[in-house]
Amino acid sequence: MSNSQQDDLEKYLEEKAKQEQEEQESQPLSAYDTCVLKESAKIHELIAEARREAKEHSLEDE
């Protein structure tokens, strides 16, 4: 596959992904999806907090 074909394929795939994302965003989320997203955000927040605390403790130990 030539560089030109690869570039064309990458552009096509990026555009396709963008279109799919826009379609998903235009559809209202179900209550389940909304709940999952909220819980996921909470988990990421807790992980970030734990990492900050671990980093602070490791700096104090030095």
Protein Blocks (a to p, Z undefined) as FASTA:
>chain_A
ZZklmmmmmmmmmmmmmmmmmmmmmpccdfklmmmmmmmmmmmmmmmmmmmmmmmmmmmm
ZZ
